[in-house]
Structures are given as structure tokens and as C-alpha cells.
């Protein structure tokens, strides 16, 4: 951050001819000055305004600047530029370093303690922080609006967030370790656009990486593990990409992307070494793994993918393969992820080269059944034709057979039309029928050849209360709400209670409860008589959940 213009060379040391304190040296410094600091402890705080100055520890010296007990930062730079090399900073009641519209360079520095962020970088001036260790503060590093580079730095043991990047900032964060944070490892918000590459995030109380407020980060080759929340979360309206990142031992889903977010997930780096060449397949499997629960379903789908992949390899090798239908039965209660898995299955078939398009067409009884003889066959054939090249998903398929034999229902006609088309076009379309387990048995009995058209039946079990708690938490995070951890037992008890209801809706019940909690929060905030703070707007309290559960 310094320029080629030379400044004064000054020495801080406890000997004649040197400056006894850093403050004394700064009072004599001119623009571009380089201050070499001899080994020792210096109990002072430093302010740099409008000039460029470098403070560097003397060779092999241990320099400790102790600002503990002061009500101001250990170092504050306003305008100009500040370079710190090989210096240890101690803080407690204030920040260690604050740069306001000042270029900041920190190289091989150690920062310990601090109220609020240990290091704050604000404004439009570029920064460089490399090879540093920042520990035991309320927050690690806050970057607001500034471009720059953060590399090979460790942020550890924070009571709050590790690294916060906001207000349109677009730094490159590379090969950093963030661990032991009470809240999130990375918090990216307010239109921030960082590149976060090769970083390790572990042991955080909440999400490993949380993205909010229309931010669009690029995440490459990061590892997130052992965190209390989901590994990576993209909130509503956010974009960006996740490439070749590993998410292990986190809350489910490992990667949570809000419905209105446009972030993409790619399991392998298309430009990097070791690429598998099956990027679409890897991406879809990562999407499947990111779903909450469903271990049996995931295993069944992966087994199907393995079989289909080997069949494709045998075909390319000129070896014989057996005829395979891609039609499936998804049996289980509503709200257990059947539709989502069906969508992923279509994408997997496309990635494997089995279906040319992989598009998803969801229909129900009303889309297939007509109002007069012959009309149903026509509607069903039209829908089937439109689904060619992808997945035809028939939800609540058992309703087609509910009134079979009554003479006044045309659902049976739809079934009889589908059976020969499923066989004739088995390589062109995947038909997935879904519904309650018991009712699907009656559906399969409606036509003698129907059951044989399906290659596999996959059972979707009800979500457990713990899984529904994770789903609720995912919904809250996607909406950029901060759920009070004390609400967990209230939610668990509620889900345990409703799971025994005959009309239990699984994730649908979690969605309904979340919407009611949002309404309860809105009513509570309206009673404040003032505009709430950002923290209050994000906070979803236990009382909000209690009110929602009682409705």
C-alpha cells in the first residue's frame, strides 16, 4: 500500500537517539515514513490521520502493542494508509484495528481480544491482510465496502461472527481458517460480492457461511464442517456460486438455498484438475444430499444412479445391457420431499445422458381426466407427449382409481391409456407416480399391467421432530431471520405432537408454522411504537413460536 516516494526512517527503541514510544515517532513522521520498532511491550494506542506510514517489528523482535483498558482502538487510521508488519496487538474494551477510508496492510500480525470487531475495514480504499492470526474477540474481521485481499489468515475463538463482508465489498478471501465462532463463520450481506476460495470453516454455533441481502459470493474449494447450522446458506434474493466445496457434519441441509435465490452448486471445478467430467451428475447428487433427512430415499436414488451409470459405461464399451424402465413409485405422506426428489431424478437422468431434456412436468387427476368418453384418453396422451424427454410426475395418482368401476368416472381410462405408452416410450420419458402408501396399492391394482411398468418403489418416511426442527430453521435462515435457540424445545414438542395427527403434513406443517411465527413477530414489532432495528426485524423469539403453535 506504500508508494515509491521515500519517507523518513524512524526507530523506536529504549536507547539514546531512538524514539521511546510509537506515538513519539509518529509525531515526527512524514508521509511515507517507515518506523522500525524494537522488541518489547508498548502500552499505548495509535492514531494515523491523512498520511502513509509503515510500522514494522525489527528483525527477529517480538513487538507487543498493548491497548487494553483504553476506550479507543489500539490502531485507528483515517485517510492515508497504514502498514503493520510482524506486530502483536492486545485489546479488550475496544477494537484492535480500525481503518476508515484508509489503505490497510497487515502482514504476519497477531491480534487478540477486542470489543466488537477485532479488525474493522471501512470505505473504498483497498486492503491486504496476510498471514495473520486474530483471536478471542467478539467478532473477527468486518469488511464494509472495501476491496482487497485476505489470505492465509486464521480467525478463531470469536463470541460472534468470524468474518463479516458487507455493503458491496468484493474482496478475495483465500486459504483462510475460521474456527470456534459463537455465531457464523462467514456472514456476507448487503450486496457483497466476495470471492472466498480454499477456506476452512469449522466449529461455529450457527451456519458456516451465511449469505443475505442480495449478496452474490463466489465460493470455491472451501470446506465447512462441524457447525451448528447448515454449512452454507443463501437467503432470499441472493445469488453467486458454490464450486467444489465440501460440507460435512452440519445441520441439514448441508447447503440451503432459498426459493428466490439464484445461487448455483457445482460439486467439481470444471477448470481445475481432477474434474470427473460428470459435472451435472455431481451437481444434482450434491443437491440431493443437501435435502434434510430421507436417508433411505437418498440411498435408493444413488443405487439407481450407480446402476444407470454402469449401464451407460457398458453401452459405450459395446457390452450388452438389459432393458430398463425409469418409471418409479414414490409412496408416502404429503410434505416428505417427493416432488423435490422427482425433479432431481429428472436432472440426474439428463446428466447421465438417458433423457435428452430432463424437464419436469407435474400433473394431477384434473390434468388427465376429461368430461366425456374419449376426452380422457386425448388429454392423457397430450400430457404424455409434452413430457417426453423428461419426467412426468403424477401426484396423488391413486385418485385416478378411486371411483373405478362406478361407470361415472374416467380415471380408469387415464390409467389404461398410460400403461401402453409407458412401455412403448420407456426410453423417452420417466413416469413417477406419488401418493399415500396404502392408496398406491389400490392404484397399482387398477390395471393388470400397471405394476410391472415400474422399476422400483421408494418409500418416503415421515420426518422426525428433529428433522422438522432443521427444516423450520432452514426456512428461517432463508428468510434472513435469526431464530432464538431457546425456541428449539418448543418447536420439537410441537412437531412431536402434530406428527401423530392423521392429517400430518410434514414439511408443509413446518411451513405453516413458520408463516404463523412470522405473523406473530410482525404483530409484536408493531406494538413497539417505533421502527424496529435490523436485529429486531431479524429476531424470531420464543414468544413468536409459542403464539404460532397455539393457532
Backbone torsions as a table, in degrees:
resi	resn	phi	psi	omega
1	UNK	NA	-10.3	176.6
2	UNK	-81.7	165.8	177.9
3	UNK	-111.7	-179.1	-178.8
4	UNK	-76.4	-9.4	179.8
5	UNK	-70.1	120.4	-176.5
6	UNK	-74.9	145.3	173.1
7	UNK	-119.2	-175.2	179.9
8	UNK	-68.9	145.3	173.1
9	UNK	-101.1	118.0	-174.9
10	UNK	-121.0	152.6	-179.1
11	UNK	-125.5	133.3	173.3
12	UNK	-108.2	119.6	-178.5
13	UNK	-164.4	161.7	-179.7
14	UNK	-94.5	63.5	177.0
15	UNK	-152.0	159.6	-178.3
16	UNK	-58.4	141.1	177.9
17	UNK	89.5	-9.7	178.6
18	UNK	-108.0	163.4	176.1
19	UNK	-80.9	132.7	-175.3
20	UNK	-74.3	-26.7	-179.2
21	UNK	-132.6	162.3	176.8
22	UNK	-66.2	-37.6	178.2
23	UNK	-60.2	-40.9	177.9
24	UNK	-63.4	-40.4	179.9
25	UNK	-66.9	-39.9	179.6
26	UNK	-65.2	-33.8	179.8
27	UNK	-64.8	-22.9	178.2
28	UNK	-100.6	-3.9	-174.0
29	UNK	-74.9	144.4	171.7
30	UNK	-109.3	173.9	-178.3
31	UNK	-59.4	129.7	-179.2
32	UNK	87.8	9.5	-176.7
33	UNK	-66.6	147.6	174.9
34	UNK	-118.1	117.7	-177.8
35	UNK	-108.9	117.3	176.6
36	UNK	-94.4	129.7	-174.5
37	UNK	-111.8	122.5	178.2
38	UNK	-72.6	161.2	-178.2
39	UNK	-58.2	145.6	178.9
40	UNK	145.5	178.1	177.6
41	UNK	-107.5	133.8	-176.4
42	UNK	-124.4	110.2	-178.9
43	UNK	-88.7	86.3	-179.8
44	UNK	-160.2	166.9	172.5
45	UNK	-119.6	155.1	-169.4
46	UNK	-129.4	134.8	173.6
47	UNK	-123.4	132.4	178.7
48	UNK	-123.6	122.5	-176.3
49	UNK	-129.8	117.4	169.3
50	UNK	75.9	5.5	177.4
51	UNK	-129.2	164.7	175.1
52	UNK	-100.7	127.7	-177.2
53	UNK	-146.7	145.6	177.9
54	UNK	-117.2	131.7	172.1
55	UNK	-117.6	120.0	-176.2
56	UNK	-131.0	138.1	175.1
57	UNK	-67.9	140.5	175.7
58	UNK	-61.6	157.3	-176.1
59	UNK	-55.3	129.6	178.0
60	UNK	63.4	13.4	-178.9
61	UNK	-95.0	148.0	172.5
62	UNK	-102.5	114.3	-177.0
63	UNK	-115.2	120.9	179.9
64	UNK	-117.9	123.3	175.8
65	UNK	-108.1	114.2	-171.4
66	UNK	-104.3	106.7	178.5
67	UNK	-105.8	16.4	-177.7
68	UNK	-65.9	139.0	-179.0
69	UNK	92.8	-14.2	179.5
70	UNK	-84.6	152.7	179.8
71	UNK	-96.2	23.6	179.4
72	UNK	-144.0	163.1	-178.2
73	UNK	-61.0	153.6	175.1
74	UNK	-62.4	-44.1	173.8
75	UNK	-127.3	128.8	171.1
76	UNK	-127.9	126.8	177.8
77	UNK	-119.6	128.6	178.1
78	UNK	-126.2	115.2	-173.6
79	UNK	68.9	172.9	178.7
80	UNK	65.1	-145.5	-178.2
81	UNK	-154.4	145.1	179.6
82	UNK	-127.6	128.9	177.1
83	UNK	-118.7	126.3	177.6
84	UNK	-120.0	127.7	-178.3
85	UNK	-130.5	121.2	172.6
86	UNK	65.8	32.7	-175.2
87	UNK	-114.4	142.2	175.5
88	UNK	-101.3	132.2	-178.2
89	UNK	-120.0	135.2	177.5
90	UNK	-118.5	130.1	179.4
91	UNK	-138.7	160.4	172.4
92	UNK	-144.7	-55.3	-175.5
93	UNK	-90.5	-1.4	178.4
94	UNK	-148.0	-178.5	177.8
95	UNK	-71.4	163.5	174.9
96	UNK	-86.2	-46.4	-177.9
97	UNK	-135.8	131.2	173.3
98	UNK	-130.1	124.1	176.6
99	UNK	-118.5	113.6	179.0
100	UNK	-108.7	109.3	-179.0
101	UNK	51.0	39.5	178.0
102	UNK	-130.6	140.5	174.0
103	UNK	-68.4	132.3	-178.4
104	UNK	-125.3	130.1	171.7
105	UNK	-125.1	126.9	174.1
106	UNK	-127.2	122.6	-177.6
107	UNK	-128.1	120.0	177.2
108	UNK	55.9	40.6	177.6
109	UNK	-98.9	156.3	176.1
110	UNK	-121.3	128.9	-178.2
111	UNK	-124.4	129.9	-178.9
112	UNK	-134.7	131.5	175.6
113	UNK	82.9	174.6	177.0
114	UNK	134.3	140.2	173.2
115	UNK	-92.3	130.3	-171.6
116	UNK	79.6	-154.0	179.3
117	UNK	-69.7	138.0	173.6
118	UNK	-65.2	-42.3	178.8
119	UNK	-128.9	125.2	177.9
120	UNK	-119.4	128.4	179.5
121	UNK	-125.4	113.4	-176.9
122	UNK	-125.6	147.5	175.4
123	UNK	110.2	-162.8	-174.4
124	UNK	-108.8	0.8	-179.6
125	UNK	-78.3	139.8	-179.7
126	UNK	-71.1	157.2	-179.6
127	UNK	-136.1	163.2	172.2
128	UNK	-141.0	121.6	174.6
129	UNK	-126.4	115.3	-175.3
130	UNK	-136.1	139.3	173.1
131	UNK	63.7	29.0	-176.9
132	UNK	-102.1	162.3	173.5
133	UNK	-126.2	124.1	-177.8
134	UNK	-125.1	123.8	-172.0
135	UNK	-145.2	160.3	166.3
136	UNK	57.7	44.6	174.3
137	UNK	-122.4	-179.2	175.2
138	UNK	-72.9	-42.7	174.5
139	UNK	-134.8	156.7	-178.2
140	UNK	-83.4	-84.1	-177.2
141	UNK	-125.1	131.8	174.1
142	UNK	-116.1	123.6	179.6
143	UNK	-118.7	110.7	-177.8
144	UNK	-114.8	103.9	173.6
145	UNK	83.1	-16.4	-171.1
146	UNK	-84.7	141.4	169.7
147	UNK	-86.6	163.8	175.5
148	UNK	154.0	-157.4	-171.6
149	UNK	-141.3	128.9	175.9
150	UNK	-124.9	112.6	-172.8
151	UNK	-136.1	149.1	170.4
152	UNK	49.7	40.1	-176.2
153	UNK	-118.7	143.2	178.7
154	UNK	-109.5	130.6	174.7
155	UNK	-119.5	120.1	-172.5
156	UNK	-144.2	152.2	172.4
157	UNK	59.1	54.7	175.4
158	UNK	-100.0	142.4	175.0
159	UNK	-75.0	-24.1	178.3
160	UNK	-114.6	-132.8	-179.4
161	UNK	-79.4	152.9	177.6
162	UNK	-79.5	-64.2	-179.7
163	UNK	-127.6	125.5	179.4
164	UNK	-115.3	128.5	-178.3
165	UNK	-128.1	121.3	-174.9
166	UNK	-148.1	-179.6	175.6
167	UNK	54.5	48.9	173.9
168	UNK	77.3	6.8	-178.7
169	UNK	-63.3	143.5	-178.4
170	UNK	-132.3	49.5	-179.8
171	UNK	-74.3	165.9	169.3
172	UNK	-102.5	123.1	178.9
173	UNK	-114.6	114.9	-170.4
174	UNK	-132.5	133.6	172.0
175	UNK	57.0	41.6	177.9
176	UNK	-104.5	156.7	176.7
177	UNK	-118.9	128.4	178.5
178	UNK	-124.8	117.2	-174.4
179	UNK	-147.7	150.9	175.4
180	UNK	70.1	46.6	179.5
181	UNK	-106.6	136.3	-179.8
182	UNK	-67.6	-29.3	178.5
183	UNK	-109.9	-111.9	-174.6
184	UNK	-104.4	154.8	175.0
185	UNK	-71.1	-59.6	174.0
186	UNK	-117.1	136.2	169.8
187	UNK	-122.7	114.6	-176.8
188	UNK	-113.4	120.4	-173.1
189	UNK	-147.4	173.4	175.6
190	UNK	49.2	61.9	171.9
191	UNK	64.2	21.8	178.3
192	UNK	-69.8	150.7	-175.2
193	UNK	-135.6	50.0	-177.0
194	UNK	-75.3	158.4	165.3
195	UNK	-104.5	119.1	-179.0
196	UNK	-115.9	111.8	-168.7
197	UNK	-132.1	133.1	174.1
198	UNK	65.0	25.4	-177.4
199	UNK	-94.6	154.0	177.8
200	UNK	-116.8	124.6	-179.8
201	UNK	-123.5	125.4	-176.0
202	UNK	-151.1	154.6	171.9
203	UNK	57.0	54.9	174.0
204	UNK	-110.2	153.7	-178.6
205	UNK	-72.6	-30.7	-179.4
206	UNK	-120.5	-138.3	-176.0
207	UNK	-67.2	152.3	173.1
208	UNK	-70.9	-51.3	176.8
209	UNK	-131.8	121.2	-179.7
210	UNK	-117.1	127.8	-176.5
211	UNK	-118.2	128.0	-175.2
212	UNK	-143.7	169.7	172.1
213	UNK	53.2	55.2	171.7
214	UNK	63.4	27.3	177.6
215	UNK	-82.1	155.7	-176.6
216	UNK	-137.2	70.9	-180.0
217	UNK	-76.2	157.3	170.5
218	UNK	-110.0	115.5	-178.0
219	UNK	-108.7	122.1	-177.6
220	UNK	-129.9	130.7	170.1
221	UNK	50.1	40.4	176.3
222	UNK	-96.0	155.1	175.5
223	UNK	-121.3	125.6	178.3
224	UNK	-121.0	124.4	-177.5
225	UNK	-149.0	154.1	172.3
226	UNK	55.7	47.5	177.7
227	UNK	-112.9	154.6	-175.5
228	UNK	-72.4	-32.1	178.7
229	UNK	-102.5	-162.6	174.4
230	UNK	-64.7	157.0	-178.6
231	UNK	-66.6	-51.2	-178.8
232	UNK	-134.3	130.4	-177.9
233	UNK	-129.1	126.8	173.1
234	UNK	-108.9	120.3	179.8
235	UNK	-80.5	178.9	-177.5
236	UNK	-57.9	135.8	176.2
237	UNK	77.7	2.7	-178.8
238	UNK	-91.4	158.0	178.1
239	UNK	-132.8	-154.5	-179.2
240	UNK	108.3	-163.3	-175.8
241	UNK	-150.1	153.8	175.7
242	UNK	-126.5	115.5	-175.7
243	UNK	-126.3	125.2	173.7
244	UNK	55.0	37.9	177.6
245	UNK	-97.5	144.9	177.7
246	UNK	-106.5	131.7	178.5
247	UNK	-124.6	116.9	-173.1
248	UNK	-135.5	139.0	174.3
249	UNK	53.1	54.0	176.3
250	UNK	-120.4	172.8	170.2
251	UNK	-65.5	156.0	179.4
252	UNK	-91.3	147.5	-5.8
253	UNK	-75.9	154.7	179.1
254	UNK	-61.2	-40.6	176.0
255	UNK	-123.3	116.9	-177.7
256	UNK	-111.3	124.4	-178.8
257	UNK	-124.6	120.1	-179.4
258	UNK	-61.9	155.6	-176.0
259	UNK	-58.0	-37.6	-177.5
260	UNK	-89.7	1.2	177.3
261	UNK	-80.2	152.6	-177.5
262	UNK	-116.5	16.2	-179.4
263	UNK	-64.7	146.6	178.5
264	UNK	-113.6	149.5	-179.8
265	UNK	-122.7	124.1	177.4
266	UNK	-126.9	125.8	-174.7
267	UNK	-73.7	-30.1	-178.3
268	UNK	-119.3	153.5	179.3
269	UNK	-88.1	110.8	-175.7
270	UNK	-63.6	-20.1	-178.5
271	UNK	-100.3	-5.3	-173.2
272	UNK	-100.0	172.3	179.8
273	UNK	-72.4	155.1	176.1
274	UNK	78.5	12.2	179.9
275	UNK	-64.3	136.7	-174.3
276	UNK	-77.4	-21.2	-175.7
277	UNK	86.3	-7.5	178.7
278	UNK	-115.5	56.4	-173.0
279	UNK	-63.5	-40.5	179.3
280	UNK	-62.2	-42.5	179.2
281	UNK	-62.5	-47.7	179.6
282	UNK	-60.9	-40.3	-179.1
283	UNK	-62.8	-44.1	-178.4
284	UNK	-70.4	-36.5	176.4
285	UNK	-65.2	-36.2	175.8
286	UNK	-64.5	-38.3	177.7
287	UNK	-64.8	-40.1	177.2
288	UNK	-63.5	-46.1	-179.0
289	UNK	-63.9	-26.7	-178.6
290	UNK	-73.8	-12.9	179.5
291	UNK	-71.0	148.8	179.2
292	UNK	-75.6	135.9	174.0
293	UNK	66.0	-145.8	176.7
294	UNK	57.3	44.0	-177.9
295	UNK	-62.2	-39.8	179.3
296	UNK	-65.9	-42.0	179.5
297	UNK	-63.3	-45.0	-179.6
298	UNK	-61.1	-41.1	179.3
299	UNK	-64.7	-40.6	179.7
300	UNK	-64.9	-44.6	-179.2
301	UNK	-65.7	-41.2	178.1
302	UNK	-63.7	-37.6	177.2
303	UNK	-64.1	-39.7	176.1
304	UNK	-62.4	-44.5	-179.5
305	UNK	-62.4	-42.7	179.3
306	UNK	-59.5	-45.1	-179.1
307	UNK	-64.4	-44.2	-179.0
308	UNK	-66.4	-37.8	179.4
309	UNK	-64.4	-44.5	179.9
310	UNK	-65.1	-39.9	176.6
311	UNK	-59.4	-39.9	179.6
312	UNK	-67.0	-40.9	177.7
313	UNK	-63.5	-39.9	178.0
314	UNK	-64.2	-39.8	179.5
315	UNK	-62.3	-43.2	179.5
316	UNK	-65.0	-29.6	-179.9
317	UNK	-84.6	-0.5	-179.5
318	UNK	80.1	15.6	179.2
319	UNK	-92.6	153.0	-178.4
320	UNK	-73.0	148.6	174.7
321	UNK	-133.4	150.7	179.1
322	UNK	-77.0	156.1	176.3
323	UNK	-65.7	136.6	-176.9
324	UNK	-134.2	130.5	172.0
325	UNK	-97.9	145.5	-176.1
326	UNK	-104.7	12.4	-179.0
327	UNK	-77.8	141.2	-176.2
328	UNK	-133.6	157.6	171.6
329	UNK	-112.9	124.7	174.9
330	UNK	-107.8	110.8	-176.6
331	UNK	-111.8	133.2	178.5
332	UNK	158.1	175.1	-177.1
333	UNK	-74.6	164.6	176.6
334	UNK	-62.7	155.5	174.4
335	UNK	75.7	18.1	-178.3
336	UNK	-105.3	13.0	173.2
337	UNK	91.5	14.3	-176.6
338	UNK	-63.5	-44.3	-178.9
339	UNK	-64.3	-43.6	-179.6
340	UNK	-62.2	-43.9	179.4
341	UNK	-65.3	-37.1	178.3
342	UNK	-61.9	-40.9	177.4
343	UNK	-61.4	-46.1	-179.4
344	UNK	-63.4	-39.2	179.9
345	UNK	-59.4	-42.9	177.2
346	UNK	-61.0	-40.7	178.7
347	UNK	-67.5	-36.2	177.4
348	UNK	-63.7	-42.4	178.8
349	UNK	-63.7	-36.1	176.1
350	UNK	-67.3	-43.9	-179.7
351	UNK	-62.1	-31.6	178.2
352	UNK	-80.9	-5.8	-179.6
353	UNK	79.6	14.0	-178.2
354	UNK	-85.1	-41.0	174.9
355	UNK	-112.1	136.5	-173.6
356	UNK	-71.7	-28.0	-173.6
357	UNK	-118.3	-41.0	179.4
358	UNK	74.0	14.7	-179.7
359	UNK	-68.8	161.0	-173.9
360	UNK	-119.7	124.2	178.2
361	UNK	-121.9	111.5	179.1
362	UNK	-99.5	128.8	-180.0
363	UNK	-135.4	165.2	174.6
364	UNK	-134.5	-172.7	-176.1
365	UNK	-53.1	-43.8	-174.9
366	UNK	-65.5	-22.8	179.1
367	UNK	-80.2	-16.4	-175.1
368	UNK	-109.8	-30.8	-171.6
369	UNK	-95.7	130.6	179.2
370	UNK	-96.1	-167.9	-174.2
371	UNK	-110.6	-2.7	179.7
372	UNK	-153.2	166.6	-176.8
373	UNK	-60.1	129.4	-179.3
374	UNK	94.3	-25.7	-178.0
375	UNK	-68.9	-38.5	-179.5
376	UNK	-63.3	-46.1	179.3
377	UNK	-58.6	-39.8	179.9
378	UNK	-66.0	-46.5	180.0
379	UNK	-64.0	-43.5	-178.5
380	UNK	-63.8	-43.5	179.6
381	UNK	-64.3	-37.0	179.3
382	UNK	-65.7	-45.1	178.8
383	UNK	-62.2	-44.0	-179.7
384	UNK	-61.1	-43.6	-180.0
385	UNK	-61.2	-40.9	-179.7
386	UNK	-67.9	-24.9	-178.1
387	UNK	-86.4	-8.6	-177.5
388	UNK	-56.7	138.4	-177.1
389	UNK	92.4	-5.8	-177.5
390	UNK	-147.8	-147.2	-175.9
391	UNK	-109.7	131.9	169.9
392	UNK	-105.5	111.3	-176.3
393	UNK	-105.9	116.4	-178.9
394	UNK	-106.3	104.3	-178.6
395	UNK	-83.1	145.9	-177.7
396	UNK	49.8	49.1	-175.7
397	UNK	-61.5	-25.2	-178.9
398	UNK	-62.7	-19.8	179.0
399	UNK	-66.9	-18.0	176.8
400	UNK	-69.1	-27.5	-177.0
401	UNK	-105.2	2.5	-173.5
402	UNK	-59.4	-42.2	-176.6
403	UNK	-109.4	20.2	-177.9
404	UNK	-57.8	136.2	178.7
405	UNK	89.4	-4.5	-179.0
406	UNK	-81.0	-16.7	-179.9
407	UNK	85.8	-11.6	-177.9
408	UNK	-116.6	11.9	-177.2
409	UNK	-127.1	142.5	-176.6
410	UNK	-107.9	11.2	178.1
411	UNK	-61.3	-37.6	179.0
412	UNK	-62.0	-34.9	178.3
413	UNK	-63.1	-37.5	177.8
414	UNK	-64.2	-43.1	178.5
415	UNK	-62.5	-47.2	-178.4
416	UNK	-64.2	-28.5	176.7
417	UNK	-74.9	-37.5	-177.4
418	UNK	-68.7	-39.3	-171.2
419	UNK	-55.9	-53.2	-179.6
420	UNK	-68.3	-32.2	179.7
421	UNK	-68.4	-35.8	178.0
422	UNK	-63.3	-34.5	178.6
423	UNK	-77.2	-45.2	-176.1
424	UNK	-65.7	-33.7	-175.4
425	UNK	-116.8	34.6	-174.5
426	UNK	-65.3	-21.4	177.9
427	UNK	-92.6	0.0	-175.0
428	UNK	-113.8	-14.8	-175.6
429	UNK	-152.7	148.7	173.1
430	UNK	-113.2	118.5	178.1
431	UNK	-98.0	124.5	177.1
432	UNK	-119.3	121.7	177.2
433	UNK	-106.6	140.1	-174.0
434	UNK	-135.0	149.6	176.9
435	UNK	166.8	178.9	177.3
436	UNK	-55.3	145.8	-176.3
437	UNK	-57.5	-51.0	-176.9
438	UNK	-64.1	-45.0	-178.5
439	UNK	-66.8	-29.4	179.4
440	UNK	-67.8	-26.0	175.2
441	UNK	-63.1	-44.2	177.6
442	UNK	-64.9	-37.7	179.4
443	UNK	-61.3	-44.7	-178.0
444	UNK	-67.4	-23.9	179.8
445	UNK	-83.8	-3.4	-174.9
446	UNK	-73.5	-19.2	178.8
447	UNK	-144.3	132.4	-175.5
448	UNK	-57.4	-29.6	-176.8
449	UNK	-98.8	1.7	-172.8
450	UNK	-68.3	-49.2	-175.3
451	UNK	-59.1	-36.7	-176.7
452	UNK	-71.7	-11.9	-179.8
453	UNK	-77.9	-17.0	-175.0
454	UNK	-100.4	131.1	-177.6
455	UNK	-78.5	-26.7	-176.2
456	UNK	-159.0	149.2	173.3
457	UNK	-113.1	126.1	-178.8
458	UNK	-114.4	126.0	-179.2
459	UNK	-92.2	129.1	176.2
460	UNK	-103.8	109.1	-179.2
461	UNK	-79.1	157.5	174.2
462	UNK	-61.5	147.7	175.1
463	UNK	-70.7	144.9	174.5
464	UNK	-77.9	161.7	175.8
465	UNK	-55.2	-37.5	179.2
466	UNK	-65.4	-39.4	178.8
467	UNK	-68.9	-38.1	177.4
468	UNK	-66.6	-33.5	174.7
469	UNK	-61.9	-42.1	178.0
470	UNK	-65.5	-38.8	178.0
471	UNK	-63.7	-44.1	177.2
472	UNK	-60.1	-43.9	178.7
473	UNK	-62.4	-36.7	177.4
474	UNK	-64.6	-41.8	178.4
475	UNK	-62.7	-41.0	178.8
476	UNK	-64.0	-45.7	-179.9
477	UNK	-63.8	-39.8	-179.8
478	UNK	-64.3	-31.1	176.9
479	UNK	-88.8	6.4	-178.6
480	UNK	60.4	45.4	171.8
481	UNK	-106.0	147.9	176.7
482	UNK	-104.8	103.8	-176.6
483	UNK	-81.5	127.1	177.6
484	UNK	-62.0	123.8	180.0
485	UNK	-57.8	-25.4	179.0
486	UNK	-68.0	-11.2	178.0
487	UNK	-80.5	-11.9	-176.0
488	UNK	-57.3	-49.7	-179.8
489	UNK	-64.9	-32.9	177.2
490	UNK	-63.5	-45.0	179.4
491	UNK	-65.9	-43.0	-179.5
492	UNK	-61.8	-43.9	178.2
493	UNK	-62.7	-39.6	179.5
494	UNK	-64.1	-47.2	-178.7
495	UNK	-67.2	-33.0	176.4
496	UNK	-64.7	-37.7	-179.6
497	UNK	-69.7	-48.6	-174.6
498	UNK	-76.1	-18.8	-178.6
499	UNK	-66.4	-17.4	177.4
500	UNK	-89.6	-1.5	-179.2
501	UNK	-76.3	146.3	-178.5
502	UNK	-64.3	-28.4	-178.7
503	UNK	-103.4	26.9	-179.5
504	UNK	-56.1	128.0	-174.6
505	UNK	-107.6	10.9	177.4
506	UNK	53.8	-120.8	-176.9
507	UNK	-63.7	-25.7	176.9
508	UNK	-65.8	-37.9	176.1
509	UNK	-67.1	-37.4	177.0
510	UNK	-63.5	-41.6	177.7
511	UNK	-63.2	-44.2	-179.9
512	UNK	-62.2	-43.6	179.9
513	UNK	-64.3	-39.8	178.9
514	UNK	-63.1	-42.8	178.9
515	UNK	-64.1	-37.8	177.4
516	UNK	-67.6	-36.9	177.7
517	UNK	-65.8	-38.3	176.2
518	UNK	-61.8	-42.0	178.7
519	UNK	-64.4	-41.9	178.8
520	UNK	-62.6	-40.0	177.4
521	UNK	-63.2	-42.8	-179.7
522	UNK	-61.3	-42.1	178.9
523	UNK	-65.2	-38.7	178.7
524	UNK	-65.0	-43.8	-178.2
525	UNK	-68.4	-32.3	178.8
526	UNK	-63.2	-27.5	-178.5
527	UNK	-80.1	-4.5	179.2
528	UNK	-68.2	-27.8	-179.1
529	UNK	78.9	13.3	179.1
530	UNK	-155.2	170.3	176.6
531	UNK	-74.0	126.9	-178.4
532	UNK	-68.7	156.7	172.7
533	UNK	-74.6	169.4	177.8
534	UNK	-60.6	-40.9	179.4
535	UNK	-62.3	-40.4	178.9
536	UNK	-67.8	-37.7	178.4
537	UNK	-66.3	-31.2	-179.9
538	UNK	-84.1	-23.8	-172.0
539	UNK	-74.6	122.5	174.3
540	UNK	-109.1	108.1	-169.7
541	UNK	-89.0	166.2	175.3
542	UNK	-58.1	-41.2	-179.2
543	UNK	-60.0	-36.3	178.5
544	UNK	-63.9	-41.3	180.0
545	UNK	-68.7	-39.9	179.0
546	UNK	-61.6	-44.6	178.4
547	UNK	-61.7	-44.0	-179.2
548	UNK	-63.0	-41.8	-177.9
549	UNK	-67.7	-24.4	-178.8
550	UNK	-83.4	-11.8	-176.6
551	UNK	-81.9	NA	NA
